[in-house]
Amino acid sequence: MQELWNNLMFILERFTWFSLLDILLVTVFFSLLLYLLRDTGAQSLLRGVFLLVILVFLLTALVNLPAFSWLVQTISPALIVAIPVIFAPELRRGLERMGSVGRFGFWRNLQRSKASQEMEDMLNAVSKAVVQLAERRHGALIVISRREMLDMYYKNGVMMDADVSPQLLLQIFYPNTPLHDGAVIISDNRIQAAACVMPLSTSGVLNSTADRSLGLRHRAAMGISEVTDALAIVVSEEAGTIAIAHRGKLIRRLDGERLLNSMRAIMTTDQPVKSNRLKGWLGKKEVEETEEEAE
């Protein structure tokens, strides 16, 4: 303990204004890095990495631990190579955000308007396709990404990178076709992949209902909505009903108009779905039925 105190005093005695500037520059760097990676799955992981690095530094710098110091020095080169590989998608998105900072406001507004129109066209195409799928009783699961990236989920499917159209979605979910099982993932207003495997819900909400139309598709929709902020649309193959899942909530018995309105509202808000908002979008009856089932 005395040695630790002596080391701290040794550092404080040599602390200067340049040391403070050095610390501030490092703080600004990591703050910008966290800002660029905000709203991604890597943000919480990166915070854990920072905490681990600080703890390791304190243990190796302030306490004499030869074996532990040797271990850290040995695995550090491998970690330096592994971190960019792990965070590749998030770093790419962060660099894209950084590149867009210097653009003129006119071009930003123009791009924002274009993106908004593209999203509206995508939502209309999804709504039309879902209504037709429900009429034909063709089961379907469509997952639309919002702020969190879904790379780890669409990479296990069949990559497509295609425009969203009702005809393409109807063809994908046509019974007994190669891609009809699994989920379609839409990201950046394009179909990124089909036949994707989604995580199943573990909340037990669906186990409390006796409705047999709630099968694996509904469990998968609930599962992806519990671990990400994505919006999932489900068409029941048995009942021909339409449901949406978001933030662990399942809203059922939707028609085309309510489906489109709810998708618009969810895709344009940054906040989790609340019951009072759902009642405004979908009507009081559907929300109350969903809440009763969850209980």
N, C-alpha and C positions, 0 to 999 in steps of 0.2 A: 504494500500500500504506500509506503514511503517512497519507493522508486517511482510509482505512478504519479505521486504528487510532485516529485522533483522534475519529472519529464514535463508536466503541465507548466510548472513555473519556468522551466527552460524555454518553452514555446512563448509564454506570455512576455518574458523579458525581451525577446527579440521581435515582438509584434510591432510593426510600423504602419504608416499610412499606405505604403505600397502593398503591404500584406492585406489591408482592408480592401484596397482596389482589386487585388487579385481575387479575393473571395467574392466580391461583388460581380466581377466578370464571369466567374464560374457559375454563380447563382443565376445570372441573366441567361447564360447559355442553356442551362438545364430547364429554366422556366420557359424559354422559347421552345425547347424540345417538347416539353409536356403540353404546351399550348398547341403546337402543330399536330400532336398525336391525340388531341382531345376527342372525345366521343368515339373512340375506337376501343376494340377489345384489348389493345396493348397498353392502354393508359395505366390501368391498375397493375398490370404485370411490370411495367417500367418503374412504377413507384416502389414495388417490392424489390426490384433489382437495385435501385438507388439506396434503399435502406440496408440491403445486404452488403453493398459496397462500403457504406459508411461504417457498419459494424466491423467488417473485416479490416478496414483501415485502422480503426481504433485499436483492435486487438493486436495487429502486427506492429503498429507504430509506438504504442504506449506500453505494451507488455512484452516481455521477452519470451516468445514462444517459437523456438527454432523449428520444430517439426511442422507446426501449422503455417509458419511463414514459408517454409519450403514447399508445402502443398499448394499454397496460394500462387507462388511464383511459377509452379509447374503447370497449373491449369489455366492461368491467365491468358496465354496465347490462344488456347482453344476457345475460350469465352469471347475473346475479341473477334474471332472469325465467326462464331456461332450467333452472336447477337444480331448482326446485320441480316443474316439468313432468316432468323426467327421473325424479325420485324420488317421484312422486305415490303409487304403490302402497305403497312402503316407509314413507313418512311417514304414510299412513293407518293402516297396521298399527302403527306406533310410537305414534300417538295413541290407538289402541284399547288398547294395552298400558298406556299411562299412565293412561287412564280406569279401567282395571280394578284399579289398585294400591290405591285407597282403599276397595274393597269389603270387606265383612265376610267373615271366613274361612268362615262357614257357606255364604254364597252362592257363594263360589269353589269350595268342595268340591261343592256341588250342581251347579254348572255343569260342573265337571270330570267328575262322575259321568254327567251327561247327555251330554256330548260323548263319553265313553268308550262309552256304550251306542249312540249314533248311529254311531260308527265300527265297532262290532261288527256292527250291522245292515247297514252298508254293505259290510263285508268278506264277510259271509255272502251278500249279494245278488250281489256280484261273483263269488264262488266258484261259486255255483249257475249263474250265467249262463255262466261260462267252461267249466264241465263240460259243459253242454248244447251250447255252441258247438263244443267239441272232438268230441263224439259225432256231431254233424251235419257236421263238417269245414267249418265256416264260419270263415274267417280273421278274426282280431280283434286289436286292440292297445288296451289300456286302461292309462292312465298315472295313477297316484295321487300327488298332491303330498304332500310331507311338510313340511319346514320352509322350504324355498326356494319362492318364488312362481314360478308358470309363466305369468304374464300375457302375456309376449311370444309364447308358443306357442299359447294357446287363443284369442287375439284373431285369429289367421289362420284359424280354423275357423268353425263355425256355432254361435252362442251358444244355450244351452239353459236353464241354471239349473233343472234338474229333479231330483226325487228319484231315488235309485239303486234300480232294481228289475230283477230278471232279465228280465222281459218287455220293458222298454224297451231294455236292452242287446241282447237277441236281435233286436229289431226294427231297431235301428241297424245291426247287422252282418249283417243278412240280405242275401244276394248280390244285386247289381245295384240296390240301393236307393241313393238319393242320398247317404246318409251313411256307407255301408259302407267307403269308402276313407278312409284316415287314422286318426287315433287319437282315442279318447274321453279327455278329461281330467276327473278327479274331484278336486275341491278342497273342503275344508270339508264332506266327506261328501255332496257334491252333484255331479251331472254339470254341469260348467260349459260344456263345448262338445264338439262332435263334428266329425269330418272335419278334424282338426288335422294340420298338417304338422310332423313331428319331424325333428331333425337326424340324419343318418346317421352311424354309427360310422366313425371313421378309425383305430381301433387295429389293424386287420388280424387280430384274433382269429378272426373268422368266416371269413376267407379260408383259414385253415389246416385247415378241416374239409371233408370231401368230401360231407357230408350236403346234398342238394339241397333239403331242406325248410326250410333257413335262408335266407329271402329278404329282401325289403325290410322286412317287419315286424320281423324279428329285428334287422336293422341299425338300424332306427329306435329300437327298444327299447334296444339297447346305446348308441346315440347319446345319447338323453336321459338315460340313467343315467350317462354319462360326464361330462356338463356340469352336472347337477343331482343332488340327493339323492333324486329321485323314484323310485318303484317302478313298473316297467312289467311288465305281464302280456301274453304273446303266445300266440295260438292259431294253430297252423300249418294253413293251408288244405289243403296236400297230405297231410300225415301225421296231422292231427288230434291233435297233441301239444300239451302245455301247458308253457310256460317262463316264468321270471321273470328280469328284469334289474335289478340294483341295484349302484351304485358300480362299474360296468364289469364286473360278473360276470354270466354267463348260466347259469342253472340250469335244466336241461331234464328232460323225461320225468316230470312231476309228475302225481299224481292229485289228486282233490278235497280229500282230507284233508290231504295234505302242502302243497298250495297254500294252504289256509286257515291252517294253522299257521305257514307261512313268512311270509305277509302279516301276521299278528298280531305275530310277533316283530319283523319289520322296522319296522312302523309304530309300535311301542311302545319302540323303542330309539333313542338319539341317536348311537350309534357306527356306523361302517362295518361291513359284513358281513365276518366273518372265517371262515376255513375250518372251524375247530373249532366255531364256532356253527352253521354250515350243516350240519355232520354231525349236530349234535344235533337240528336242526329237520327235516331232510329225509332223513337216512340217509346212511351212508358212501358207498354205491355211486354215488349221483347226483353227489356232490361230486367224487369221484375222477374220474369220467368227464368232468366239466366242466373240471377242472384239466388233465387229459391233453389235451383239445382245445385249451385255451389255450396249452399248450406247443408 
